[in-house]
Amino acid sequence: MHFKTEDPRRRASGVNPGLLSEADLELINALQIAPRVTWQDAGEILGTRPATLAARWERIRSEGLAWIVAYELGDPTEMNLAFVDVDCAPGQVMSVAEELNAIPEVQTVELPSGHHDCVLTVFSATAVDYAGRIAPAILALPGVERIQTSLGTRLHQAGHAWRISALDPRKASAFAALNAQHRTEGPITSACRDLLPLLARDGRVTPAQMAKELGRTPSTVQRQLARVLGSGLVSFRCDVAQRAVGFPVTCTWYARVPPGQHAAAAAAVRSLRTVRLAASITGQANFIVTMWLRSVADVMNAELALQEKVPGIELLESLVILRMTKRMGVLIGPDSRATGRVDLGRGALPASVD
């Protein structure tokens, strides 16, 4: 979509006016809050025809500017979250990144500035599974020389909670009310679980589309979908191409927080709108924070904000991400758009991280 006149506020914010209009941003924000809202309900809140919203979303999705996927939730007391630094042989970084992209449990692959060639976010069923199966698989890749692992001990903030904030408070509240789910009791059947891979591929897939693929009637799939959605088994995530929404820079800080202050630090960090990830981890650094920023010049401002918000925090290392090739299972191109998806690994995974 093109604009007759460029809004100077959009230029200042870093949003690319040739990619996303204000109406596009409102729609994406709405779907971040209520990923499976009907176009009819969304149209009533946004004051737009449902068919127009459907066409707009199809354009945004097909161009890789935003996407919705679903994740099966695992037991948070059992699941293992690992942050892995990878060192590669000279000239092998991109080939290693491509191989890492193909490992389902490696959910995010980033190429940072700093001492390491790749930084990974890895999910596994247990720490034993990571140590016995996934870490050796990473080490066995051609071009990988060594890895260093920090285990997540508590996830405080994750990327699925990040918002564009394009909607006014009234509209945002209306979408939040529509997203409330009625819980259902009882086990989920194997027939219901057949829907999960389809939702993982496209979080807005319709019962009719699923029925066609599974060879079932739409009414049957509708009942099964209601059971899945009401079970709390699945979490949905609407994510965006960060350059298209004006946050082209990702920076991660490894930090130390005084013992006993992690909960307070997490609460303070969550108040910063740019924060995508905050977690307590093992190792010399015991806290990790990731932000999306407008520019590299904002890194210093972000560091000052962290130090003001979290008394006693010690910032040990900052990593500006030069390239991301995979985020939460979605393959990411050089321009930050989605280009495809890797199937999830065995077992359930946490809803999302970065």
NORFENSUL-V951071 format. One record per pair of residues at least 4 apart in sequence whose ideal C-beta (glycine too) atoms are under 8 Angstrom apart, sorted by the first residue. I is the first residue (numbers start at 1). J is the second residue. D is the distance in Angstrom with one decimal. If there is no record, write none. Layout:
[[I | J | D] [I | J | D]]
This chain:
[[1 | 18 | 7.9] [1 | 20 | 7.8] [1 | 21 | 5.1] [1 | 24 | 7.1] [2 | 18 | 6.3] [3 | 7 | 7.5] [3 | 17 | 5.1] [3 | 18 | 7.7] [3 | 21 | 7.2] [6 | 10 | 6.6] [6 | 11 | 6.1] [6 | 17 | 5.3] [7 | 11 | 7.3] [7 | 17 | 7.1] [7 | 22 | 8.0] [8 | 12 | 6.3] [9 | 13 | 6.3] [10 | 15 | 4.8] [10 | 17 | 5.2] [10 | 22 | 7.9] [11 | 17 | 7.4] [13 | 246 | 4.9] [13 | 294 | 7.5] [14 | 246 | 3.4] [14 | 247 | 7.0] [14 | 248 | 6.9] [14 | 294 | 5.0] [14 | 295 | 7.6] [15 | 20 | 6.5] [15 | 25 | 7.4] [15 | 244 | 7.5] [15 | 245 | 6.1] [15 | 246 | 4.1] [16 | 20 | 6.9] [16 | 243 | 7.0] [16 | 244 | 5.6] [16 | 246 | 7.5] [17 | 21 | 7.6] [19 | 63 | 7.8] [19 | 65 | 6.2] [19 | 241 | 8.0] [19 | 244 | 4.6] [20 | 24 | 4.1] [20 | 25 | 5.6] [20 | 28 | 7.6] [20 | 60 | 7.4] [20 | 65 | 6.3] [20 | 244 | 5.5] [20 | 245 | 6.8] [21 | 25 | 7.2] [22 | 26 | 6.5] [22 | 166 | 7.0] [23 | 27 | 6.5] [23 | 46 | 7.9] [23 | 48 | 7.3] [23 | 56 | 6.9] [24 | 28 | 6.4] [24 | 56 | 6.4] [24 | 60 | 6.0] [24 | 65 | 7.7] [25 | 29 | 6.3] [25 | 164 | 5.7] [25 | 166 | 3.9] [25 | 245 | 7.0] [26 | 30 | 6.3] [26 | 46 | 6.2] [26 | 166 | 4.8] [26 | 167 | 5.7] [26 | 171 | 7.6] [27 | 31 | 6.5] [27 | 42 | 7.5] [27 | 46 | 7.2] [27 | 53 | 6.3] [27 | 56 | 5.8] [27 | 57 | 6.3] [27 | 60 | 7.3] [28 | 32 | 6.4] [28 | 60 | 6.9] [28 | 66 | 4.9] [28 | 164 | 5.9] [28 | 166 | 7.2] [28 | 238 | 6.6] [28 | 240 | 6.1] [28 | 245 | 7.7] [29 | 33 | 6.8] [29 | 163 | 6.2] [29 | 164 | 4.6] [29 | 165 | 6.7] [29 | 166 | 4.3] [29 | 167 | 4.8] [29 | 172 | 7.3] [30 | 34 | 6.4] [30 | 37 | 6.7] [30 | 42 | 5.8] [30 | 45 | 7.2] [30 | 46 | 6.8] [30 | 167 | 6.4] [30 | 171 | 7.4] [30 | 175 | 5.0] [31 | 35 | 5.3] [31 | 37 | 7.1] [31 | 57 | 7.4] [31 | 66 | 7.4] [31 | 68 | 6.3] [31 | 204 | 8.0] [31 | 238 | 4.4] [32 | 162 | 7.8] [32 | 163 | 5.5] [32 | 164 | 6.8] [32 | 238 | 4.4] [33 | 163 | 7.4] [33 | 167 | 7.8] [33 | 172 | 6.2] [33 | 175 | 4.2] [33 | 176 | 5.5] [33 | 179 | 6.0] [34 | 42 | 7.8] [34 | 175 | 4.4] [34 | 176 | 7.1] [34 | 178 | 4.9] [34 | 179 | 3.9] [35 | 68 | 4.9] [35 | 179 | 7.7] [35 | 203 | 5.3] [35 | 204 | 6.9] [35 | 236 | 3.9] [35 | 237 | 7.2] [35 | 238 | 5.1] [36 | 203 | 6.8] [36 | 204 | 6.1] [36 | 229 | 7.5] [36 | 236 | 6.5] [37 | 41 | 5.3] [37 | 42 | 4.9] [37 | 175 | 6.4] [37 | 178 | 5.3] [37 | 179 | 7.1] [38 | 42 | 6.7] [38 | 50 | 7.7] [39 | 43 | 5.9] [39 | 50 | 3.7] [39 | 51 | 7.5] [39 | 53 | 4.8] [39 | 54 | 5.0] [40 | 44 | 6.9] [40 | 50 | 5.0] [41 | 45 | 6.8] [41 | 178 | 5.7] [42 | 46 | 5.9] [42 | 48 | 7.8] [42 | 50 | 7.3] [42 | 53 | 5.5] [42 | 175 | 7.7] [43 | 47 | 7.5] [43 | 48 | 5.2] [43 | 49 | 5.9] [43 | 50 | 4.4] [43 | 52 | 7.7] [43 | 53 | 5.7] [45 | 171 | 5.5] [45 | 174 | 4.8] [45 | 175 | 6.4] [46 | 53 | 7.0] [46 | 171 | 7.0] [48 | 52 | 5.2] [48 | 53 | 5.5] [49 | 53 | 7.2] [50 | 54 | 6.3] [51 | 55 | 6.4] [52 | 56 | 6.2] [53 | 57 | 6.3] [54 | 58 | 6.4] [55 | 59 | 6.6] [56 | 60 | 6.4] [57 | 61 | 5.9] [57 | 204 | 7.7] [58 | 62 | 5.9] [59 | 63 | 6.2] [60 | 65 | 4.8] [60 | 66 | 5.0] [61 | 65 | 7.6] [61 | 66 | 6.5] [61 | 67 | 5.9] [61 | 68 | 7.8] [63 | 337 | 6.9] [64 | 241 | 6.2] [64 | 333 | 7.0] [64 | 337 | 3.3] [64 | 338 | 4.1] [64 | 339 | 6.1] [65 | 240 | 6.8] [65 | 241 | 4.9] [65 | 244 | 5.0] [65 | 337 | 6.2] [66 | 238 | 6.3] [66 | 239 | 6.8] [66 | 240 | 4.7] [66 | 241 | 6.9] [67 | 203 | 8.0] [67 | 238 | 7.3] [67 | 239 | 5.9] [67 | 330 | 6.4] [67 | 338 | 4.9] [68 | 202 | 6.9] [68 | 203 | 3.4] [68 | 204 | 5.3] [68 | 236 | 6.2] [68 | 237 | 6.9] [68 | 238 | 4.8] [68 | 239 | 7.8] [69 | 199 | 7.9] [69 | 200 | 5.8] [69 | 201 | 7.3] [69 | 202 | 7.4] [69 | 203 | 5.2] [69 | 236 | 7.4] [69 | 237 | 5.8] [69 | 239 | 7.5] [69 | 328 | 7.3] [69 | 329 | 6.9] [69 | 330 | 6.7] [69 | 341 | 7.0] [70 | 196 | 7.2] [70 | 199 | 3.8] [70 | 200 | 5.3] [70 | 203 | 4.7] [70 | 234 | 5.0] [70 | 235 | 6.9] [70 | 236 | 5.1] [70 | 237 | 7.5] [71 | 200 | 7.0] [71 | 234 | 6.9] [71 | 235 | 5.2] [71 | 236 | 7.9] [71 | 237 | 6.8] [71 | 328 | 7.8] [71 | 344 | 7.6] [71 | 349 | 5.6] [71 | 350 | 7.2] [71 | 351 | 5.0] [71 | 352 | 6.2] [72 | 196 | 5.6] [72 | 200 | 7.7] [72 | 233 | 6.1] [72 | 234 | 5.9] [72 | 344 | 7.5] [72 | 348 | 4.2] [72 | 349 | 6.5] [73 | 232 | 7.1] [73 | 233 | 6.0] [73 | 234 | 6.8] [73 | 235 | 5.7] [73 | 348 | 6.0] [73 | 349 | 7.9] [73 | 350 | 6.9] [73 | 351 | 5.7] [74 | 78 | 6.7] [74 | 79 | 4.3] [74 | 123 | 7.9] [74 | 125 | 7.3] [74 | 347 | 6.7] [74 | 348 | 3.7] [74 | 349 | 5.7] [74 | 350 | 5.9] [75 | 79 | 6.3] [75 | 348 | 7.8] [76 | 350 | 6.9] [78 | 125 | 6.9] [78 | 126 | 6.1] [79 | 123 | 6.6] [79 | 124 | 7.6] [79 | 125 | 6.9] [79 | 126 | 7.8] [79 | 348 | 7.7] [79 | 349 | 7.2] [79 | 350 | 5.4] [80 | 123 | 7.1] [80 | 124 | 4.6] [80 | 125 | 7.0] [80 | 126 | 5.5] [80 | 127 | 4.6] [80 | 129 | 6.8] [80 | 130 | 5.1] [80 | 151 | 6.8] [80 | 152 | 7.9] [81 | 121 | 7.4] [81 | 122 | 7.5] [81 | 123 | 6.3] [81 | 151 | 7.0] [81 | 152 | 3.5] [81 | 155 | 6.5] [81 | 279 | 7.3] [81 | 350 | 6.7] [81 | 353 | 6.7] [82 | 120 | 7.7] [82 | 121 | 7.6] [82 | 122 | 4.4] [82 | 123 | 7.9] [82 | 124 | 7.1] [82 | 130 | 5.6] [82 | 149 | 5.3] [82 | 150 | 7.1] [82 | 151 | 5.6] [82 | 152 | 6.9] [83 | 119 | 6.9] [83 | 120 | 7.2] [83 | 121 | 6.2] [83 | 122 | 7.7] [83 | 149 | 7.3] [83 | 150 | 4.7] [83 | 151 | 7.9] [83 | 152 | 6.7] [83 | 279 | 7.9] [83 | 281 | 6.2] [83 | 288 | 6.4] [84 | 119 | 7.1] [84 | 120 | 4.2] [84 | 121 | 7.9] [84 | 122 | 5.6] [84 | 135 | 7.7] [84 | 138 | 6.9] [84 | 147 | 5.5] [84 | 148 | 7.1] [84 | 149 | 5.1] [84 | 150 | 7.8] [85 | 115 | 7.9] [85 | 116 | 4.1] [85 | 118 | 7.6] [85 | 119 | 5.7] [85 | 120 | 7.9] [85 | 147 | 6.6] [85 | 148 | 4.4] [85 | 149 | 7.8] [86 | 96 | 6.9] [86 | 100 | 7.5] [86 | 116 | 6.3] [86 | 117 | 5.9] [86 | 118 | 4.0] [86 | 119 | 7.3] [86 | 120 | 6.4] [86 | 138 | 6.9] [86 | 144 | 6.1] [86 | 146 | 7.8] [86 | 147 | 5.3] [87 | 116 | 5.9] [87 | 117 | 5.7] [87 | 144 | 7.6] [87 | 145 | 4.9] [87 | 146 | 4.8] [87 | 147 | 7.4] [88 | 92 | 4.6] [88 | 93 | 5.0] [88 | 96 | 4.8] [88 | 117 | 4.3] [88 | 118 | 6.8] [88 | 143 | 5.1] [88 | 144 | 6.1] [88 | 145 | 6.3] [89 | 143 | 4.9] [89 | 144 | 7.8] [89 | 145 | 5.7] [92 | 96 | 5.3] [92 | 142 | 7.4] [92 | 143 | 3.2] [93 | 97 | 6.3] [93 | 111 | 6.3] [93 | 117 | 4.8] [93 | 118 | 6.9] [93 | 143 | 7.9] [94 | 98 | 6.6] [95 | 99 | 6.7] [95 | 142 | 7.3] [95 | 143 | 5.8] [96 | 100 | 6.2] [96 | 117 | 7.2] [96 | 118 | 6.5] [96 | 141 | 5.9] [96 | 142 | 7.7] [96 | 143 | 4.5] [96 | 144 | 5.8] [97 | 101 | 6.4] [97 | 109 | 5.5] [97 | 111 | 6.4] [97 | 118 | 6.0] [97 | 325 | 4.8] [98 | 102 | 7.2] [98 | 325 | 7.4] [99 | 103 | 7.5] [99 | 141 | 4.7] [99 | 142 | 7.3] [99 | 143 | 7.8] [100 | 106 | 5.1] [100 | 109 | 4.9] [100 | 118 | 6.5] [100 | 120 | 6.5] [100 | 138 | 7.1] [100 | 141 | 7.0] [100 | 325 | 7.8] [100 | 326 | 7.4] [101 | 106 | 7.4] [101 | 109 | 5.8] [101 | 325 | 5.6] [101 | 326 | 4.8] [101 | 331 | 6.2] [101 | 342 | 6.4] [102 | 342 | 6.6] [103 | 134 | 7.3] [103 | 137 | 6.4] [103 | 138 | 7.1] [103 | 345 | 7.7] [104 | 329 | 7.3] [104 | 342 | 5.8] [104 | 343 | 5.9] [104 | 344 | 5.5] [104 | 345 | 3.4] [104 | 346 | 7.9] [105 | 122 | 5.6] [105 | 123 | 5.6] [105 | 124 | 5.5] [105 | 134 | 5.2] [105 | 345 | 4.2] [106 | 120 | 5.3] [106 | 121 | 7.6] [106 | 122 | 5.4] [106 | 134 | 7.7] [106 | 138 | 7.3] [106 | 326 | 7.2] [107 | 121 | 5.1] [107 | 122 | 6.7] [107 | 123 | 5.5] [107 | 326 | 7.2] [107 | 327 | 7.8] [107 | 328 | 5.3] [107 | 329 | 5.5] [107 | 349 | 7.3] [107 | 353 | 6.9] [108 | 120 | 6.5] [108 | 121 | 3.9] [108 | 324 | 7.4] [108 | 326 | 5.8] [108 | 327 | 5.2] [108 | 328 | 6.2] [108 | 353 | 7.0] [108 | 354 | 5.4] [109 | 118 | 6.1] [109 | 120 | 5.9] [109 | 324 | 7.0] [109 | 325 | 4.7] [109 | 326 | 4.2] [110 | 118 | 6.8] [110 | 119 | 4.9] [110 | 120 | 7.6] [110 | 250 | 7.3] [110 | 252 | 8.0] [110 | 321 | 4.7] [110 | 323 | 7.3] [110 | 324 | 5.0] [110 | 325 | 7.7] [111 | 117 | 6.8] [111 | 118 | 5.9] [111 | 321 | 6.9] [111 | 322 | 5.2] [111 | 323 | 4.3] [111 | 324 | 7.4] [111 | 325 | 7.2] [112 | 116 | 6.6] [112 | 118 | 7.8] [112 | 119 | 5.4] [112 | 252 | 7.2] [112 | 319 | 3.9] [112 | 320 | 6.6] [112 | 321 | 5.2] [112 | 322 | 6.4] [113 | 319 | 6.2] [113 | 320 | 4.7] [113 | 321 | 7.8] [113 | 322 | 5.9] [114 | 317 | 6.7] [114 | 318 | 7.8] [114 | 319 | 4.7] [114 | 320 | 7.9] [115 | 317 | 8.0] [116 | 148 | 7.6] [116 | 319 | 8.0] [119 | 252 | 7.2] [119 | 319 | 6.7] [119 | 321 | 7.9] [120 | 138 | 7.6] [121 | 353 | 5.3] [121 | 354 | 5.8] [122 | 130 | 6.6] [122 | 134 | 6.1] [123 | 345 | 7.5] [123 | 349 | 4.6] [123 | 350 | 6.1] [123 | 353 | 7.9] [124 | 129 | 4.5] [124 | 130 | 4.1] [124 | 133 | 7.6] [124 | 134 | 5.4] [124 | 345 | 7.8] [125 | 129 | 4.6] [125 | 346 | 7.4] [125 | 347 | 4.5] [126 | 130 | 7.2] [127 | 131 | 6.2] [127 | 151 | 6.6] [128 | 132 | 5.8] [129 | 133 | 5.5] [129 | 134 | 6.8] [130 | 134 | 4.9] [130 | 135 | 5.8] [130 | 149 | 7.8] [131 | 135 | 5.7] [132 | 136 | 7.2] [133 | 137 | 6.5] [134 | 138 | 6.6] [135 | 139 | 6.4] [135 | 147 | 6.7] [135 | 149 | 6.7] [136 | 140 | 6.1] [137 | 141 | 7.4] [138 | 144 | 6.3] [138 | 147 | 5.8] [139 | 144 | 5.8] [139 | 146 | 7.8] [139 | 147 | 6.1] [140 | 144 | 7.5] [150 | 281 | 4.4] [150 | 282 | 5.4] [150 | 283 | 4.4] [150 | 285 | 7.1] [150 | 288 | 7.6] [151 | 281 | 6.5] [151 | 282 | 4.7] [152 | 279 | 4.9] [152 | 280 | 7.1] [152 | 281 | 5.6] [153 | 279 | 7.8] [153 | 280 | 4.6] [153 | 281 | 6.3] [153 | 282 | 6.3] [154 | 262 | 6.9] [154 | 266 | 7.9] [154 | 279 | 6.5] [154 | 280 | 4.4] [155 | 279 | 5.0] [155 | 350 | 7.2] [155 | 353 | 6.8] [156 | 262 | 7.7] [156 | 266 | 3.5] [156 | 269 | 7.1] [156 | 270 | 7.0] [156 | 278 | 4.2] [156 | 279 | 6.0] [156 | 280 | 7.1] [157 | 161 | 6.4] [157 | 266 | 6.9] [157 | 269 | 6.6] [157 | 270 | 5.3] [157 | 275 | 5.8] [157 | 276 | 7.5] [157 | 277 | 6.1] [157 | 278 | 4.0] [157 | 279 | 7.7] [158 | 276 | 7.7] [158 | 277 | 6.3] [158 | 351 | 7.0] [158 | 352 | 5.0] [158 | 353 | 5.2] [158 | 354 | 7.3] [159 | 237 | 7.5] [159 | 239 | 7.0] [159 | 276 | 4.7] [159 | 277 | 6.4] [159 | 327 | 7.8] [159 | 328 | 7.0] [159 | 352 | 5.5] [159 | 353 | 6.4] [159 | 354 | 5.0] [160 | 235 | 6.8] [160 | 237 | 4.3] [160 | 239 | 8.0] [160 | 351 | 5.9] [160 | 352 | 4.0] [162 | 275 | 7.7] [162 | 276 | 5.3] [162 | 292 | 7.3] [164 | 240 | 7.0] [164 | 245 | 5.8] [165 | 273 | 7.2] [167 | 171 | 4.3] [167 | 172 | 4.4] [167 | 175 | 7.3] [168 | 172 | 7.0] [169 | 173 | 6.1] [170 | 174 | 6.6] [171 | 175 | 6.6] [172 | 176 | 6.4] [173 | 177 | 6.4] [174 | 178 | 6.8] [175 | 179 | 6.4] [176 | 180 | 7.6] [181 | 229 | 5.9] [181 | 230 | 5.9] [181 | 232 | 7.6] [182 | 230 | 5.5] [183 | 230 | 5.5] [183 | 231 | 7.6] [183 | 232 | 6.3] [184 | 226 | 7.5] [184 | 227 | 5.7] [184 | 230 | 3.5] [184 | 231 | 5.9] [188 | 192 | 4.6] [188 | 193 | 6.1] [188 | 227 | 6.6] [188 | 228 | 6.6] [188 | 231 | 5.5] [188 | 233 | 6.0] [189 | 193 | 7.2] [189 | 224 | 7.8] [189 | 227 | 7.9] [190 | 194 | 7.0] [191 | 224 | 6.1] [192 | 224 | 4.7] [192 | 227 | 5.3] [192 | 228 | 5.2] [192 | 231 | 8.0] [194 | 198 | 7.9] [194 | 214 | 5.9] [194 | 224 | 8.0] [195 | 199 | 5.9] [195 | 210 | 6.0] [195 | 214 | 7.8] [195 | 221 | 7.1] [195 | 224 | 6.0] [195 | 225 | 6.1] [195 | 228 | 5.6] [196 | 200 | 6.2] [196 | 228 | 7.3] [196 | 233 | 8.0] [196 | 234 | 6.8] [197 | 201 | 6.5] [197 | 343 | 7.3] [198 | 202 | 7.1] [198 | 205 | 5.2] [198 | 209 | 7.7] [198 | 210 | 5.2] [198 | 213 | 6.4] [198 | 214 | 7.8] [199 | 203 | 5.9] [199 | 205 | 6.2] [199 | 228 | 7.6] [199 | 234 | 6.3] [199 | 236 | 7.8] [200 | 329 | 7.8] [200 | 341 | 7.7] [200 | 343 | 7.6] [200 | 344 | 6.0] [201 | 205 | 7.2] [201 | 341 | 6.3] [203 | 236 | 4.7] [203 | 237 | 7.3] [203 | 238 | 7.4] [205 | 209 | 5.1] [205 | 210 | 5.7] [206 | 210 | 7.0] [207 | 211 | 6.0] [207 | 218 | 5.1] [207 | 221 | 4.4] [207 | 222 | 4.4] [207 | 225 | 5.6] [208 | 212 | 6.6] [208 | 218 | 4.9] [208 | 221 | 7.9] [209 | 213 | 6.6] [210 | 214 | 5.8] [210 | 216 | 7.7] [210 | 221 | 4.9] [210 | 225 | 7.2] [211 | 215 | 7.8] [211 | 216 | 4.9] [211 | 217 | 6.0] [211 | 218 | 4.5] [211 | 220 | 7.1] [211 | 221 | 4.4] [214 | 221 | 6.8] [216 | 220 | 4.7] [216 | 221 | 5.3] [217 | 221 | 7.1] [218 | 222 | 6.1] [219 | 223 | 6.8] [220 | 224 | 6.4] [221 | 225 | 5.9] [222 | 226 | 6.5] [223 | 227 | 6.6] [224 | 228 | 6.5] [225 | 229 | 6.1] [226 | 230 | 6.0] [227 | 231 | 6.3] [228 | 233 | 6.2] [228 | 234 | 6.0] [229 | 234 | 6.9] [235 | 351 | 3.5] [235 | 352 | 7.0] [237 | 328 | 6.9] [237 | 351 | 7.0] [237 | 352 | 5.0] [239 | 327 | 6.9] [239 | 328 | 6.9] [239 | 330 | 6.9] [239 | 338 | 7.8] [240 | 244 | 6.7] [240 | 245 | 5.1] [241 | 245 | 7.1] [241 | 332 | 8.0] [241 | 335 | 7.1] [241 | 336 | 4.4] [241 | 337 | 4.5] [241 | 338 | 6.9] [242 | 247 | 4.8] [242 | 248 | 6.2] [242 | 250 | 7.1] [242 | 292 | 5.6] [242 | 336 | 5.0] [243 | 247 | 7.7] [243 | 248 | 4.4] [243 | 335 | 6.2] [243 | 336 | 4.2] [244 | 336 | 6.9] [244 | 337 | 7.4] [246 | 294 | 6.5] [247 | 274 | 7.3] [247 | 292 | 3.7] [247 | 293 | 6.3] [247 | 294 | 6.4] [248 | 294 | 7.6] [248 | 295 | 7.6] [248 | 336 | 7.1] [249 | 292 | 7.1] [249 | 293 | 4.3] [249 | 294 | 7.0] [249 | 295 | 6.0] [249 | 296 | 5.6] [249 | 298 | 7.0] [249 | 299 | 7.5] [249 | 320 | 6.6] [249 | 321 | 7.8] [250 | 276 | 7.7] [250 | 290 | 6.5] [250 | 291 | 7.4] [250 | 292 | 5.9] [250 | 293 | 7.5] [250 | 320 | 7.3] [250 | 321 | 4.0] [250 | 324 | 6.9] [251 | 290 | 7.1] [251 | 291 | 5.6] [251 | 293 | 6.0] [251 | 299 | 5.3] [251 | 302 | 6.6] [251 | 318 | 6.0] [251 | 319 | 6.8] [251 | 320 | 5.2] [251 | 321 | 7.2] [252 | 277 | 7.7] [252 | 288 | 6.5] [252 | 289 | 7.0] [252 | 290 | 4.5] [252 | 318 | 7.2] [252 | 319 | 4.7] [252 | 321 | 7.0] [253 | 288 | 7.0] [253 | 289 | 4.8] [253 | 290 | 7.8] [253 | 303 | 7.4] [253 | 306 | 6.9] [253 | 315 | 5.4] [253 | 316 | 7.9] [253 | 317 | 7.1] [253 | 318 | 5.2] [253 | 319 | 7.7] [254 | 285 | 3.7] [254 | 287 | 7.8] [254 | 288 | 5.8] [254 | 315 | 7.9] [254 | 316 | 5.0] [254 | 317 | 4.5] [254 | 318 | 8.0] [254 | 319 | 7.7] [255 | 285 | 5.9] [255 | 286 | 7.7] [255 | 287 | 4.6] [255 | 288 | 7.2] [255 | 289 | 6.6] [255 | 306 | 7.6] [255 | 313 | 5.4] [255 | 314 | 6.1] [255 | 315 | 5.1] [255 | 316 | 5.9] [256 | 284 | 7.6] [256 | 285 | 6.0] [256 | 286 | 5.6] [256 | 287 | 6.7] [256 | 313 | 7.2] [256 | 314 | 4.3] [256 | 316 | 6.2] [257 | 261 | 5.2] [257 | 262 | 5.6] [257 | 265 | 4.7] [257 | 280 | 7.8] [257 | 286 | 6.1] [257 | 287 | 4.5] [257 | 310 | 6.7] [257 | 312 | 7.0] [257 | 313 | 5.6] [257 | 314 | 7.9] [258 | 312 | 4.7] [261 | 265 | 5.4] [261 | 310 | 7.8] [261 | 312 | 6.6] [262 | 266 | 6.1] [262 | 280 | 5.0] [262 | 286 | 7.7] [262 | 287 | 6.8] [263 | 267 | 6.5] [264 | 268 | 6.4] [264 | 310 | 7.8] [265 | 269 | 6.1] [265 | 278 | 7.9] [265 | 287 | 6.5] [265 | 310 | 4.6] [265 | 313 | 6.6] [266 | 270 | 6.3] [266 | 278 | 5.5] [266 | 280 | 7.8] [267 | 271 | 7.4] [268 | 309 | 4.1] [268 | 310 | 5.1] [269 | 275 | 5.5] [269 | 278 | 4.6] [269 | 289 | 5.9] [269 | 306 | 7.2] [269 | 309 | 6.5] [269 | 310 | 6.6] [270 | 275 | 6.6] [270 | 278 | 6.8] [271 | 309 | 6.7] [272 | 291 | 7.2] [272 | 302 | 7.8] [272 | 305 | 6.0] [272 | 306 | 7.7] [272 | 309 | 6.7] [274 | 291 | 4.3] [274 | 292 | 5.6] [274 | 293 | 6.0] [274 | 302 | 6.8] [275 | 289 | 6.4] [275 | 290 | 7.3] [275 | 291 | 5.4] [276 | 290 | 4.8] [276 | 291 | 6.3] [276 | 292 | 5.7] [276 | 354 | 5.6] [277 | 288 | 6.8] [277 | 289 | 6.7] [277 | 290 | 3.9] [277 | 353 | 6.1] [277 | 354 | 4.6] [278 | 287 | 7.5] [278 | 288 | 7.2] [278 | 289 | 5.2] [278 | 290 | 7.8] [279 | 287 | 7.4] [279 | 288 | 5.2] [279 | 353 | 7.7] [280 | 286 | 6.2] [280 | 287 | 5.8] [281 | 285 | 6.6] [281 | 286 | 6.1] [281 | 287 | 6.8] [281 | 288 | 5.4] [282 | 286 | 7.3] [284 | 316 | 7.1] [285 | 316 | 5.1] [285 | 317 | 7.2] [287 | 313 | 7.3] [289 | 306 | 6.7] [290 | 354 | 5.6] [291 | 302 | 5.5] [293 | 298 | 4.1] [293 | 299 | 6.6] [293 | 302 | 6.2] [294 | 298 | 5.3] [296 | 320 | 6.2] [297 | 301 | 7.6] [298 | 302 | 5.9] [299 | 303 | 6.5] [299 | 318 | 6.5] [299 | 320 | 6.7] [300 | 304 | 6.6] [301 | 305 | 6.4] [302 | 306 | 6.4] [303 | 307 | 6.5] [303 | 315 | 6.0] [303 | 318 | 7.2] [304 | 308 | 6.2] [305 | 309 | 6.0] [306 | 310 | 5.8] [306 | 313 | 6.0] [306 | 315 | 6.8] [307 | 313 | 6.1] [307 | 315 | 7.4] [323 | 334 | 6.8] [324 | 332 | 4.9] [324 | 336 | 7.2] [325 | 331 | 6.8] [325 | 332 | 5.9] [326 | 330 | 6.8] [326 | 331 | 5.6] [326 | 332 | 6.1] [326 | 342 | 7.0] [327 | 332 | 5.4] [327 | 354 | 6.7] [328 | 352 | 5.4] [328 | 353 | 6.9] [328 | 354 | 7.1] [329 | 341 | 5.9] [329 | 342 | 5.4] [329 | 343 | 8.0] [329 | 344 | 6.3] [330 | 338 | 5.0] [330 | 340 | 7.5] [330 | 341 | 5.3] [330 | 342 | 7.9] [331 | 338 | 6.9] [331 | 339 | 4.8] [331 | 340 | 4.3] [331 | 341 | 6.6] [331 | 342 | 6.7] [332 | 336 | 6.1] [332 | 337 | 7.2] [332 | 338 | 6.4] [332 | 339 | 6.8] [333 | 337 | 5.1] [333 | 338 | 7.6] [333 | 339 | 4.6] [344 | 349 | 6.1] [345 | 349 | 7.3]]
